[in-house]
Amino acid sequence: MDNPFSSSPHFFAPELGGSSTISSKSINLEKPSHSAPIVQIPSIRNYGEILTAAGMEPDLTSPDVPSPLARARCCDVYIGYNRQDPPLNRRLVKWLKAELEMHASVFATDRSRNKDAISHCAARVAMEVAPVGVVVVTVQSLSDAFRTEEMLLFSQNRKLVPVFVGLTRNDCVSLDVIQKNGDLWSRFGGELWKDYGGREEDWKEVVDGLSRVDMDFGASAANLRYCVLDMVAFIGKRLGKRSIIESIQKCSESGLHELPFSRNENFIGRKQELRQLEFTLFGYIEKNDEGKLADSDIEKKEREKGKGKMPLASEEQKEEEMSLTIAEVGSYARGIVCVNGETGIGKTELLLEFAYRHMQRYKAVFWIGGEARFFRENYMKLSGPLSIEAGIDNGSAVSADIEEQAIGKVRKEFTRDIPYLIVIDNLEMEKDFWDGRPVSDLLPPFTGQTHVLISTRLPGIFNIMPFNLPYPSPSEAMNFIKGDSSLLLASEDDDVINIIQEKLRRLPFGLLLVRAILSQLAIDPQTLLALLDSPMADEITYGPKDDPVFQYNPFLIQLLDVCFSFFNQLYKNTKNLAMKMVEASSWFGPSPVPVCMLAYAAWGSTSNSNSRNIWKKLRDSMFSFPCMGTLNAEGKEAEALSMLMRLGIARSGTRPGHVHFHDIFKLYTRQRSSAEPRSLFVQAITDEGFSPAYTDHVWAACFLVLKFGMYHHIPIDLGPHDLLFFINRLVIPLVTYSLNELSLCSAVLVLLRVATQRLELLENSLLEEAETARKMKSIFGGKSQSFIESEPTIIRDIVTLRAAILETRAKIMIKTGRSDVAEDLCRTAINIKEVIYGMEHAETQSAHKIMDLIARVKLRF
């Protein structure tokens, strides 16, 4: 059989008698092409002749051989593309290359941009040796000499894996292209081989062969993630690399619940803001219907001006057409946008809608709660889905930078060309709560394809130009309240609604709550306005560190009063159940709350069989309908929760059996809360025990019980036995998990120090109580007993636990290179154990071994 390239007009091989004509220019499909300049692509054979003519001997086995050739010889996957393709294609190639490079040798090139013989020869070698040849096929590819040659070579060797962008394999019929049949080819068809001076027979073989390939993939903005991951899995099977297939399986499993809430199907407005976010992050607007770019000429003008207006898709309805004002791109940091606005203005909903719209452009979306006390842990938890070993016991040596090294591993993953979207919701502070480092030190350096979206109430962070989220216009505010036609209002109600929305300052949170009250509680607007104008039942003050949403919007408090007042009237036999549930939720962590824990915290002991049956039905119904709050459980209690969810006060999470409450509801009920909900919350967490899935709720309980990390002094005191049980059941497992999995040294050391101090205070108070009781008995007589006399082992239990915590702190100090502090802590633990157990006891000897380890470490360093 003749060599397929011996007569190819775009391959230079004098030893085979071939000729060459290759265009180094890209083909303009809108205009007829002129004769292209001819360049010669040397093969690997005449590469030796070129070197000899230059006075050099070609030693291809020498380490001095150019690196492109050395890399090409061991190529597993060849990827051919054109850098002038749309940004989506370039994103696809970068992503695919980065995924495969972890497991195989990849050679990705645009041969039309190669400027020397070595680069052409390296690409040639890679094409010949690669078991898999991936070619990005676009309409322009059929007019491109280089990609036509690549497709011809790979198809004849049955190695071709085409990726269709903008067309499908069914469009690849040579006769249709030549005769310009159909909408696509009527614009771009014709005798395309003439654009680069090729042979008609070879061109037809390529085009018709695309419709007969064994496997092909189609990529667009709507399926980019699925396309890339499916390609990686297919190539892994073709290469016989099990590691590639396993990595794809892990990725699929970790992405089941990447967003905390289901998509809001009733999302209203914010079209301009969504498009501005897209343009700022991607640099272009993608048309969802066809996956094509917005007008490139307009985009070019906007980039030249830096700011201006960009006309958007003309096929949308007139009421949705708008001009998009693009702020100067250079004012935004590359790959990061900070959305600013007060609580309730819709920042979370905007970012959630953006994430759902564009999640296919990213390998994964990581939603991180930005609350100051939980942010470090939330960020380091990314090490799990990223398959990064970030724990302190992963073989790392003694170092003061263990935590920094773990953070660096996570940050490094985001520097690659694999695109991720990191959403930081409700960032409270610019500096980390635990060690005061700038939060920006945790974020990726933006040298890769990762994007970061931040929502915050702060006026400006990280010297980034803020993306201020405006209040809706009066007409948009009316749409928030009226929504679709399901809410039937009389024409005279419009004036009343306008008054209500102005009183609420058109805050979207309040507008949606008004709509829910009007639709779910069967109240007419006039009655609602009259109730809102009535005097407030009680005045509540808020501290300087509280969210100022109620200070700016006191009318919102009255709206919440009316809402919960109606609940109490509708469900009198549930004893204010709705308020109890929201009160209980306000003490949990920021993540969605498991229904079983919320049940305990709202009702108390689950030993009550009726309560247990109600919540079993409720949890089962939430598993059946995880996206909506329409629950089918029977009973007034379940009906109350169902109404909470229909009103939008409670919201189902993407994880079945979890609910979430808006921060405004939490703040409202926390200020009215008594001590009982706090105690029931701690009981619920303690009885449930530690679980890695609920660590933020465990941290929230630790803040309350150990009395640190709170913005206000909120007293909650556990009895001696309860405190010991709490530390053993929650604090110790939390410490173990945080160190072994996340290397949270700073947070863990603070937690252990506070726990030690709390035990010391408890021990001293019990001893003082016993001393006071002894004195009172000696003076007045009687049979009064102190707690120590009634529980003689309590002091032993306290000091034993304190010694164990001191040892743990000493071990962490050794690992982090602070041997002097570790020695003091260990000496204290030894003194305690010698008093309790004696010198020769095994517990005492184990503490001495830690001291010996400290001595060895000090000698080494």
Buried (B, 14 or more C-beta within 10 A) or exposed (E): EEEBBEBBBBBBBBEBEBBBBBBBEBBEBEEEBEEBEBBBBBBBEBBBBBBEEEEEEEEBEEEEBBEBBBBBBEBBBBBBBBEBBBEBBBBBBBBBBBBBBEBBBBBBBBBBEBEEBBBBBBBBBBBBBBBBBBBBBBBBBBBBBBBBBBBBBBBBBEBBBBBBBBBEBEBBBBEBBBEEBEEBBEEBBBEBBEBBBBBEEBBBBBBBBBBEBEEBBBBBBBBBBEBBBBBBBBBBEBBEBEEBBEBBEEBEEBBEBBBBBBBEEEBBBBBBBBBBBBBBBBEBBBEEEEBBBBBEEBBEEBEEEEEBEBEBBEEEEEEEEEEBEBBEBEEBBEBBBBBBBBBBBBBBBBBBBBBBBBBBBBBBBBBBBBBBBBBBBBBBBBBEBBEBEBBBEBEBEBEEEBBBBBBEBBBBBBBBBBBBBBBBBBBBBBEBBBEEBEBBEBBBEBEBBBBBBBBBBBEEBBEBBBBEBEBBEEEBBBBBBBBEEEEEBEEEBBEBBBBBBEBBBBBBBBBBBBBBBBBEBEBEBEEBBEBBEEEEEEEEEEEEEBBEBBEEBEBBBBBBBBBBEBBBEBBEEBEBBBBBBBBBBBBBBBBBBBBBBBBBBBBBEBEEEEBBEBBBBBBBBBEEBBEEBEBEBEBEBBBBBBBBBBBBBBBBBBBBBBBBBBBBBBBBBBBBBEEEBBBBBBBBBBEBEBEBEBBBBBBBBBBBBBBBBEEEEBEBEBEBEBBBEBBEBBBBBBBBBBBEBBBBBBBBBBBBBBBBBBBEEBBEEBEEBBEEBBEEBEEEEEEEEBBBEEBEEBBEBBBBBBBBBBBBBBBBBBBBBBBEBBBBBBBBBBBBBBEBBEEEEEBBEEBBEBBEBBEEBEEEE
